[in-house]
């Protein structure tokens, strides 16, 4: 029977003797919750955590695409689709998209994530040719004027190839590299960093009655399996970001369970991305509708993620998220360091 260890993350300074740093950063832990399928989690001291888990939980995450993970990063969302759930049609065309990318960079984003296919619940698959036509001029324009790394949000190898040719540096696949069997090998051949996300089902149907035996552990196992598969293709674990896929094939209770236990994913030994911005569960809890009204709830999720050591938050509202994180960091560290 497999045991899983979720660190109980602390931020008080100084770090006490015997504590382990979380992913090589300023957060730390002296205890964890041990999860076993079919049983309640058990509180354990750090000395009871097996060495392989200790190593993955505590080791610094390697730099990738010019990013170091000694601080949290904001991935700014740039949808160039007519039908995205929150901002569909707002940034169609290279000129509009470039203006928005510039603004996000100024507001504090450190990654720009460009997507040409909506993967909201109920969305229909876009042909690769149409997706390329949307993203190619946008990525080319951004890469010439904005110095931040660009990630391409796609499930398709042909789209990733077109994006890489004009300046994308990271491939972000919401299917977890299960949709297109050629995509993982293409990324390995090009030595590209990747983000592997968990989802259950296809966008067209993923919102229809999703089921899990244990959602937190099922998501962990999926990500571990996919990371191992990508490693077998030639992508080093140090070039892989993991994303538990908030809102993808999950009910509101599933989303909350995953977010409550998200520190578990540090056990994969990869940077962790949380993308909950403006998602439906925020509207259900807060009553904030339409999606564009969910900025405060989205910032709350981002702060909860950063407090648990998540290395990347993917957001629409960059300026508000960056301000909230900077103040949280200053308070938690008891000091302000002017960069």
C-alpha positions as MATLAB code, in Angstrom:
seq = 'XXXXXXXXXXXXXXXXXXXXXXXXXXXXXXXXXXXXXXXXXXXXXXXXXXXXXXXXXXXXXXXXXXXXXXXXXXXXXXXXXXXXXXXXXXXXXXXXXXXXXXXXXXXXXXXXXXXXXXXXXXXXXXXXXXXXXXXXXXXXXXXXXXXXXXXXXXXXXXXXXXXXXXXXXXXXXXXXXXXXXXXXXXXXXXXXXXXXXXXXXXXXXXXXXXXXXXXXXXXXXXXXXXXXXXXXXXXXXXXXXXXXXXXXXXXXXXXXXXXXXXXXXXXXXXXXXXXXXXXXXXXXXXXXXXXXXXXXXXXXXXXXXXXXXXXXXXXXXXXXXXXXXXXXXXXXXXXXXXX';
ca = [
       0.000    0.000    0.000;
       1.377    3.412   -1.015;
       1.942    6.168    1.523;
       1.850    9.824    0.488;
       3.269   12.717    2.530;
       1.749   16.199    2.508;
       4.009   18.726    4.262;
       2.433   21.063    6.813;
       3.837   24.299    5.427;
       5.051   27.097    7.711;
       6.482   30.542    6.976;
       7.530   31.916   10.385;
      11.155   33.032   10.529;
      13.680   31.956   11.535;
      13.346   28.369   10.368;
      13.643   26.105   13.451;
      16.341   23.484   13.907;
      15.350   20.178   12.361;
      12.986   21.736    9.825;
      13.291   20.999    6.120;
      13.015   23.791    3.553;
      10.090   23.402    1.174;
      11.426   23.018   -2.369;
      14.569   24.902   -1.403;
      12.639   28.090   -0.680;
      11.918   30.203    2.398;
       8.957   28.078    3.549;
       9.578   25.003    5.684;
       8.022   22.046    7.475;
       8.696   19.918   10.530;
       5.621   17.689   10.164;
       3.440   16.214    7.470;
       0.154   14.411    6.986;
       0.592   10.813    5.843;
      -2.153    9.796    3.396;
      -3.082    6.196    2.698;
      -6.029    5.206    0.530;
      -9.079    4.216    2.535;
      -7.877    5.739    5.811;
      -7.830    9.113    7.504;
      -4.570   11.097    7.162;
      -2.159   10.761   10.086;
       0.084   13.492   11.523;
       3.798   12.528   11.411;
       7.104   14.207   12.267;
       9.620   14.950    9.531;
      11.857   12.129   10.800;
       9.096    9.650    9.915;
       8.999   10.748    6.269;
      10.952    8.357    4.003;
      14.185    9.756    2.587;
      13.020    9.754   -1.026;
       9.998   11.850   -0.073;
      12.163   14.160    2.038;
      14.481   14.692   -0.906;
      11.726   15.557   -3.357;
       9.878   17.784   -0.902;
      12.939   19.782    0.106;
      15.211   19.969   -2.967;
      15.442   23.318   -4.795;
      13.659   23.351   -8.144;
      15.970   23.831  -11.122;
      15.732   26.946  -13.269;
      13.964   26.611  -16.600;
      13.255   28.993  -19.487;
      15.162   31.692  -17.631;
      12.983   31.356  -14.517;
      14.319   30.590  -11.045;
      11.963   29.307   -8.394;
      13.210   31.088   -5.301;
      10.085   33.234   -5.491;
       6.551   32.705   -6.839;
       5.857   33.492  -10.480;
       2.740   34.921  -12.093;
       1.703   33.415  -15.410;
      -0.461   35.940  -17.229;
      -3.295   34.454  -19.283;
      -3.568   35.624  -22.896;
      -6.463   33.933  -24.647;
      -6.674   34.653  -28.374;
      -9.967   32.819  -28.767;
     -13.482   34.085  -29.436;
     -15.067   31.785  -26.844;
     -12.960   31.545  -23.676;
     -15.125   31.475  -20.553;
     -13.872   34.772  -19.091;
     -12.327   36.954  -21.774;
     -13.223   35.389  -25.107;
     -12.724   37.841  -27.965;
     -11.038   40.509  -25.832;
      -7.535   39.968  -27.228;
      -8.110   38.660  -30.749;
      -5.478   39.869  -33.204;
      -1.780   40.485  -32.757;
      -2.067   44.204  -31.957;
      -4.609   43.773  -29.152;
      -2.784   40.743  -27.783;
       0.580   42.536  -27.789;
      -0.898   45.493  -25.926;
      -2.289   43.160  -23.274;
       0.994   41.223  -23.017;
       2.901   44.474  -22.492;
       0.468   45.469  -19.759;
       0.743   42.116  -17.976;
       4.546   42.324  -18.096;
       4.390   45.823  -16.613;
       1.950   44.649  -13.937;
       4.222   41.856  -12.685;
       3.739   38.768  -14.852;
       6.881   36.705  -15.360;
       5.397   34.288  -17.937;
       2.863   34.935  -20.724;
       0.626   31.947  -21.519;
      -0.906   32.149  -25.007;
      -3.850   29.936  -25.889;
      -5.747   29.581  -29.146;
      -8.291   26.943  -28.124;
     -10.851   27.324  -25.371;
     -10.871   24.350  -23.003;
     -13.724   25.577  -20.822;
     -16.345   22.947  -19.887;
     -18.371   22.130  -22.993;
     -15.864   23.622  -25.460;
     -15.509   22.073  -28.903;
     -12.096   21.029  -30.246;
     -10.516   23.567  -32.611;
      -8.751   22.283  -35.774;
      -4.947   22.720  -35.564;
      -4.890   25.020  -38.596;
      -7.313   27.449  -36.950;
      -5.413   27.311  -33.662;
      -2.119   28.059  -35.418;
      -3.659   30.971  -37.298;
      -4.698   32.477  -33.967;
      -1.493   32.018  -31.974;
       1.320   32.325  -34.510;
       1.162   36.098  -35.229;
       0.527   36.829  -31.558;
       3.530   34.884  -30.254;
       5.751   36.339  -32.994;
       4.746   39.892  -32.018;
       5.182   39.309  -28.278;
       8.529   37.544  -28.655;
       9.926   40.552  -30.532;
       8.893   43.093  -27.901;
       8.444   41.402  -24.507;
      11.386   39.699  -22.798;
       9.331   37.285  -20.686;
       9.200   33.581  -21.567;
       6.096   32.643  -23.534;
       4.254   29.389  -22.967;
       1.915   27.906  -25.549;
      -1.292   26.473  -24.110;
      -2.052   23.631  -26.508;
      -2.755   19.903  -26.735;
      -1.430   19.543  -30.280;
       2.122   18.912  -31.522;
       1.642   20.866  -34.764;
       0.537   23.927  -32.774;
       3.479   23.590  -30.370;
       5.852   23.334  -33.331;
       4.442   26.505  -34.906;
       4.593   28.323  -31.563;
       8.180   27.270  -30.874;
       9.235   28.438  -34.339;
       8.125   32.006  -33.551;
       9.348   32.294  -29.958;
       7.454   30.142  -27.435;
       9.690   28.553  -24.770;
       7.334   26.323  -22.716;
       4.549   23.912  -23.737;
       1.530   23.876  -21.411;
      -0.770   20.923  -22.154;
      -4.110   20.806  -20.339;
      -4.546   17.154  -21.350;
      -1.414   16.152  -19.460;
       0.168   14.895  -22.706;
      -2.590   12.345  -23.286;
      -4.348   13.974  -26.269;
      -1.606   13.971  -28.924;
       0.916   11.110  -28.627;
       3.434   13.127  -30.687;
       3.524   16.184  -28.424;
       5.672   14.777  -25.614;
       8.273   13.426  -28.015;
       8.385   16.727  -29.903;
       9.091   18.581  -26.648;
      11.778   16.037  -25.748;
      13.427   16.393  -29.164;
      13.472   20.192  -28.822;
      14.538   20.107  -25.147;
      11.514   22.217  -24.212;
      10.234   22.657  -20.645;
       6.659   21.463  -20.262;
       3.687   21.829  -17.961;
       1.644   18.659  -17.470;
      -1.877   19.185  -16.156;
      -4.430   16.762  -14.763;
      -7.863   16.560  -16.306;
     -10.586   13.937  -16.327;
     -12.274   13.595  -19.707;
     -12.376   15.949  -22.694;
     -13.462   19.604  -22.476;
     -16.736   18.731  -24.207;
     -17.769   16.332  -21.422;
     -15.418   16.782  -18.431;
     -18.013   18.676  -16.389;
     -20.572   15.867  -16.613;
     -20.550   13.946  -13.317;
     -16.792   13.420  -12.681;
     -15.877   10.657  -10.195;
     -12.745    9.789   -8.198;
     -11.814    7.166   -5.616;
      -9.728    9.761   -3.755;
      -9.427   12.950   -5.774;
      -6.217   14.238   -4.149;
      -4.349   10.939   -4.485;
      -5.834   10.134   -7.899;
      -4.592   13.472   -9.255;
      -1.169   12.873   -7.679;
      -0.906    9.404   -9.232;
      -1.896   10.702  -12.669;
       0.737   13.424  -12.541;
       3.436   11.020  -11.315;
       2.580    8.587  -14.120;
       2.705   11.328  -16.752;
       5.964   12.751  -15.400;
       7.522    9.294  -15.587;
       6.212    8.893  -19.144;
       7.766   12.218  -20.172;
      11.032   11.223  -18.493;
      11.042    8.025  -20.567;
      10.720   10.183  -23.696;
      13.787   12.166  -22.663;
      12.390   15.145  -20.746;
      14.183   15.551  -17.430;
      11.998   15.954  -14.335;
      13.807   19.255  -13.756;
      12.112   20.566  -16.934;
       8.590   19.560  -15.922;
       5.966   21.728  -14.195;
       2.893   19.995  -12.742;
      -0.634   21.392  -12.497;
      -3.468   19.598  -10.630;
      -6.015   21.073  -13.052;
      -8.452   23.044  -10.932;
     -11.826   23.104  -12.690;
     -10.955   20.392  -15.204;
     -13.216   17.391  -14.674;
     -13.831   18.264  -11.021;
     -16.822   19.295   -8.940;
     -16.655   22.166   -6.486;
     -15.890   19.693   -3.684;
     -13.145   18.069   -5.765;
     -11.586   21.480   -6.431;
     -11.639   22.418   -2.762;
     -10.165   19.072   -1.691;
      -7.300   19.451   -4.151;
      -6.636   23.052   -3.125;
      -6.768   22.165    0.580;
      -4.190   19.415    0.027;
      -2.106   21.032   -2.732;
       1.145   20.883   -0.742;
       1.120   17.136   -1.490;
       2.167   17.871   -5.074;
       5.575   19.096   -3.908;
       6.296   15.378   -3.507;
       6.555   15.118   -7.294;
       9.807   17.089   -7.150;
       8.624   19.606   -9.773;
       7.485   23.233   -9.678;
       3.726   23.320   -9.105;
       1.306   25.579  -10.990;
      -2.164   26.479   -9.734;
      -4.612   27.865  -12.281;
      -7.897   28.762  -10.602;
      -8.398   32.281  -11.923;
     -12.079   33.218  -12.352;
     -13.098   29.535  -12.296;
     -16.713   28.530  -11.759;
     -16.274   27.281   -8.195;
     -15.301   30.825   -7.141;
     -18.594   32.068   -8.528;
     -20.548   29.311   -6.804;
     -18.991   30.044   -3.414;
     -19.039   33.840   -3.646;
     -21.992   34.489   -5.913;
     -19.717   36.591   -8.139;
     -20.940   36.507  -11.719;
     -20.043   36.950  -14.539;
     -16.536   35.467  -14.501;
     -14.947   38.911  -14.839;
     -16.362   39.775  -11.383;
     -14.298   37.060   -9.656;
     -11.018   38.933   -9.235;
     -11.122   39.069   -5.399;
     -11.836   35.350   -5.137;
      -9.138   34.567   -7.679;
      -6.576   36.586   -5.710;
      -7.596   34.709   -2.565;
      -6.833   31.381   -4.240;
      -3.494   32.700   -5.519;
      -2.494   33.807   -2.017;
      -3.494   30.429   -0.574;
      -1.366   28.754   -3.250;
       1.681   30.926   -2.580;
       1.321   30.289    1.159;
       1.577   26.557    0.386;
       4.729   27.067   -1.687;
       3.220   26.810   -5.161;
       5.807   28.186   -7.564;
       3.452   29.515  -10.281;
      -0.054   30.966  -10.259;
      -1.845   31.356  -13.601;
      -4.112   34.405  -13.523;
      -6.130   36.909  -15.523;
      -5.786   39.747  -12.990;
      -2.021   40.215  -12.922;
      -1.689   43.613  -11.222;
      -4.024   42.733   -8.361;
      -2.382   39.335   -7.829;
       1.142   40.795   -7.902;
       0.227   43.456   -5.337;
      -1.386   40.922   -3.013;
       1.590   38.551   -3.205;
       4.131   41.316   -2.583;
       2.306   42.471    0.553;
       1.868   38.891    1.808;
       5.575   38.246    1.329;
       6.560   41.445    3.153;
       4.326   40.561    6.100;
       5.403   36.912    6.278;
       9.090   37.881    6.132;
       8.686   40.882    8.418;
      10.697   43.015    5.994;
      10.528   44.736    2.633;
      13.290   44.325    0.098;
      13.139   46.855   -2.731;
      14.207   45.099   -5.919;
];
